[in-house]
Amino acid sequence: MSGLLIGLDSVPFCNDHLDHESPSYIQRARFYSDKLVIYPSRLDQPKRMQQDQRRLANLTRGIFNGYISSSSGKLIRKRLEAWIKSVNTGGRVDQDGNRKFHSHIGFLTLTLPSKQVHSDNEIKRKCLMPFIQQLKRIYSIQEYFWSAEPQENGNIHFHLLIDRWVNAEGVNDLWNVATDHLGYLSKYVANSGNLRPPSTQIKACPKDMSLVKYVLKYVSKQPEIRCSLKLENGKKVKRVSFWEHEDLTGKKVELLESGVDLESDSYSVVGEKVFRYYERRRIEGRSWGMSDGIRDIDIYSQPVSYRVRDLIEVLQWSPDVKIVQRDHCEIYYCNVHDVLMRHDQVLHQDYRNYYRQIYHRLYLETGEILEQDVITMEPVERDDPPERRGRPQQLRIAV
């Protein structure tokens, strides 16, 4: 008898497509700090990369609407989270407690010492960028991110993330000197007599990524757009205005005692929450920017493997996990780092090694040694008890 040998390649539903022009997809998992996202990803990556390059080009073509769009906010989150995780994972401290490499993220808020009289673009060009150059020269800052938004008084102010912990007084002096390129420090000194206005605030980014969420809340929040009609020379002219809101929850009693009319258009009461609305102007030109090093980094992701499927099954039965089903993805809200630590050490080490490699690419010079975690399985000995057989073992190797 002669037998017929066939392989999986000959089975139509395994590798063949009825329509060869239709795109092929695989399921991927993206590991954010606070959620695990399962989504379909196209296999024709070169085309997708070209699309991403076109999107990035659109962000720098000089057409801006005065605030950060939701799509730009998603892009910013991925870049910032990958950058900060790489610093928290790869930043090392030597035996004497000194920070050998970039191991902290600092968050600066920069305001003008006096009333703004120049355009936003001129302030960014003559104050902000020279200030960043001074940070690079004096404090060896390498990577950074900045965003701009108007204050309620109309002045522009900046949020700045940097990859070093810097001296607060020194940074305040540097920023004041930078603003005096346009005379803002001199005007403040003439009006107050104080030589050192408190124009900066600095915070450290905690490892739980809460500051990233705080920054993203400001850099990617969408203003409320209101349209109105008014008469000009006998014609109705459409006016578009942008409104921000301030959360005053917890101050409702104080507002009522002070005689504030919460029923007016400036306030909104939703249950126990109180919001105050105020009109804001647009930012002229770009409202955010980042260093070249963090433009092409991304959140850790991988194709959905058996390990990921097992992890998803655990999350589906966990009462602490919030699951959201959408048309194009599934979202599991949880502390991803803790979930990986508890349920899959191999995935956890892949996760950490990914961000160590980003840190190595951003900061370590050629020839530097970066240690990497590897999970291996202990050999099974004949006399080993069952609970010891195949137990994971963590090793450290240099790559």
N, C-alpha and C positions, 0 to 999 in steps of 0.2 A: 504494500500500500504506500502510496505517496501522499505525504501530508502537505498542507498549504500553510506556510508561515507568514503571518502578517504582523505588522508593528502598529504602534499608536499613530504613526504618520499617515496610515491608510484609513484611519477612522475619521469620517467627515467632521463629526462634531467636536473633535479634539483640536485640530489645527487648521482645518480648512474653513473658509468663509464663503457663504453663498454669494455675497457681494464683495468682490475684492477691492472696490473703491470705498467701501464704508470704513470708518476709522475703527481701530482696535483699542480696547480699554482694558486696564487692570485696576484692581482695587489697591489704593494706597492708604497708609495711616500717617497722619501728621501729628506730632507730639508737641503741643503747646504746654506752657507751664500749668494752665488751669483747665485744659480740655484735650481730649483725644478726638480727632476728626477723621472719619473714614469717608473717602471720596473716590470717584472713578478718575483715572488718569490716562490720557492718550499715550499710545506707544510711539507715535511719530514725534519724538522729542525735538528734533531739529526745527520742525515747523513751530512748535510751541515756544522754543527758545527765541526764534525770530519774532514771534508775537510779543514776547516779554521785552525784547530789545526795542520794538516799536513803541510799546507802552512807556518805557523809560525815556525814550526820545521825546514823547509827547509831554513828559513832565518838565522838560528843559527847553521847550520851544519858545518860551516867552509869553504865553497866553495864560493869565492867572485870573481867578475869580475872587480873590481876596480871602479865601479860607481853604482849609484842607478838605478835599472831597473824601467820601467814604472809601473809595477804592485806594486812594493814596494813603488813608489811615491804615488800611489792612496791610499794604506794602511796608509802611513804616513800622508797624508792630512786628512783623516777621524779622526785619533787619535789626531792630533794637533788641528784641528778645534773644535772637541768636548771638548778638554781640555781647550782651550782658551775661548770658549763660556761659559763654566761652571764657569771659574774664573770671566769673565766679568759680568755674571748674578748673581752668588752667593756671590762674594766678597763684603763685607760690610764695611762701615765706621761708627764709632761711633759719638756721638754728638760733641766731641771735634775735629773731623776731623782726628783722628788717624785711620790707617788701622788696623782693629781688626783681620782680617784673611788675607790669601793670596788673594790679590785683584789686582795684576798687573803681567803682563808677561814682563820680560826683555829679550832683545836680545843682546847677547855678540858675538863679533868677536875676536878670539884669534890668534895671530901670534907669530912666534919665533923671539927672539931678534937678532939672528945671523944665519948664514948659516947652514942648516940642514946637520948633519953628521951621524945621527942615523937612524935606520929603522922606518917606520911609526908605526909599532906595539910597538916598544920600547918606542916611544914618547907617544903613547896613554896610555901605561901601567904605565909609570913612571912620566908622566907630567899631562896628561889630567885627569885621574881618581883620583890621589891625589888632584888635584885642585877642582874637584867636591866634594870630601869628605870634603875639607875645607869649601866650600860654605855651605854644610849641617851643619857643626859644628858651624860656625860663624854666618851665616845669616839664619839658619833654612830653607834652601831650601829643599823641599820635592820631587817635580816632576821636571823632566828636559828632554830635548831632545838635542842631539848633532849630528852634521854631519861634515865630514872631506872632504876636497878637496885640490888639489895642487894649489899653486900659479903659476904664469907664470915663476917665478925664480926657481921653483922646490920645494920650501919649502911647507910642509904641513901646513894648517891652519884650524881652527875649527869655526863653528857656533854653538852657545849654547843658547837654550831657557830655562829660569828658571822662577819660579813662585813667585819671590820677586823682588822688586826694590832695588838694592844694591848700595853701595857707589862706585863711579867710580874709585877713587884713591885707595881705599882699594882693590878692585878687581884686578886692574892693578898690585899692589904689590904682591898679592897672586899668580897671574899667573907667574910673573917674578921669584918669589921664586920657584914655581913648575918647571919651565923650567931649573932652576939652578941645579936640581937633575941630569941633564945630562950636566951641564956646559955652557948652552947657555947665561945666564946672565953674568957670569964671562968673557966670551969672548967679549961680547958687551961692558962691562965696561973697559976692557983692551984696546979695539980699540978706544973707543970714550971718555972715562972718565966720561960719564953720568951714574949715579947710578940708574936711574929710566927710562928705555926705554918705550916709548908709545906702548905697545904691545897689548892693548885691546881697543875696542870701545864698547859702550853700548847705546842701544836705548830702548825706551818704545814701547810696542805693542799697537797701537791704537785700539779702539773698532770697527772700520769698517773692521777689518780683513785684511787690506792692507799689513801689515807686514807678515802675514801668507803666502800670495801669494808671497811676496818678498822672504821669506825663501824657500818656495817650489820651486820657480823658480831656486834656486841654488842647493837645495838638490836633486831634481828629474830631472834636465835637462840632456838630453842625448847627449853625445859627438858624433861628426861625426866620423864614423869609415872608415878609408882609408886603402886599401890593395895595396901593391906594391911587385914587384919581384926584387931581386938583386942577382948578381952572387957571390957565395962563394965557392972557391975551384972547380970552373968549374961547379957548380950546381946552379940552380935557387932556391932561398929560399924566401918563402912568408913572408912578414913583415906586421904586423897589427899595425896601429898607431891610436891614439885618438886625435881629434882636437876640441878645444873650439872656440867660437866666441865672440867678443866684439862689442856691438852696438855703432858705432861712428856717428850715424845720427845727423846732425846739425853741424858737423865739416868737411864737405866735402870741403868747400872753403879753410879752414885752411890747410887741408892735401894737396890740390893741390898747394897752395902757397909755402908750404915747400918742394915741389918736390917729394912727395910720388907717386909711380906708382900704381894707383888704378886698373890697368889691371893685376897686378901680382897675383900669386896664394894665396898670403897672404891676399888679400882683395876681397870682393864681393860687387858689387853695384847693388841693386834692386830698380829701380826707384830713389827716393830721399834717400833711406836708404843705409847706408854704414856699412859693417861689416868687422872686422879684425879677421883673423883666426890665431891661434897659437897651436902648438902641446903641449899636456899635457900628463903627465905620469899617470899610474894607482895608486890608493891608495892600499897599502898593507893591507890585512885583511879587517875587517869591516869598512864601510864608514859611518855608522850611528848607533845610539843607543838611547834608551829611558829608563826612569824609569819604574819599574814594575807597578806602579799605573795607568799609562795611556795606557798600552798595550791592555786592554780589553774594552776600552770605544769606543763609536761609535757615528756617526751623528744621530740626531733625525729622526725617520722614523715611519710610521704607515700604516696599510692597507688603500687602497683607499676607503674612505667613501663618503657619500653624500656631506659632507662639502668639502672634497677635490675635488670632481667632480665639485661642484659649483665654487670653487676657480680656477680650471683649465679652466672652461668656461669663467671666468673673464679675465684670462691671455691670452686666445686665441683671445680676442677682444681688447686687450691693444696694442697700437702702439709702446710702449716702450719695449715690451717683445720680445726677439728673441727666436724663436721656432726651434728646431732641431729634426728631425725625424731620428731615427736610427733603425737598425733591431731589437735590443733587448730593446730599451727604447725610451722615449720621454723626451727631456730636454727643460725646460723653463728658460731662463736666465733672472734674475731679482734680485732686492734686496728683498730677501725672508722676512726678518724681517719687512720691511716697508709694503710689500704686506699683510702680516698677520695682521699688525696693522690696516690697512685701511679696510680690507674686512672680517676678521673673528677673533673676539676677543677670541672666545673659542679655536680655533686652536692656536692662539698666546699664550694663557696662558698655554696650554698643552706643547707647545714648550719651554717656559720659565721654567716651573716646571720640565721638563725633565732634563734640564741642572742644575737646582738647586739641584736635587737629585744626579747628578754626583759630584757636588761640595761638597755636604754633605758627600758622600762616600769617597772622596779623602782627605778632610781636617778637617771636624768637628768631634770632639771626641764623643763617645757614651754618650747620654744624652743631647747633644746640641740641641737647638730648632731651626728649620729652618722654616721660614714662607713660605707659598705657596699660590699662587693666585688661587682663585676659582671663576668661573663665574656662577652666579645663575640668575634666572628670577624673577623679582619683581612680587608679587601677583597682579592680576587684580582686581581692585575695580570697582564697578558698576558705580561710578561717574567719573572715570578717562577718560580723553580725549583719542581718538584712538591712538595718537602719543605716549602716555605714557604707553600703555598697553604692557606688555611683554618686557619692556626695560631691557637690560642686566645690572646687578649690580655686581660690583667687591667687593669681600670680601677677608680678609686675615685670614688664619687659620694656626695654628702650627701643624706640623706633626713630 
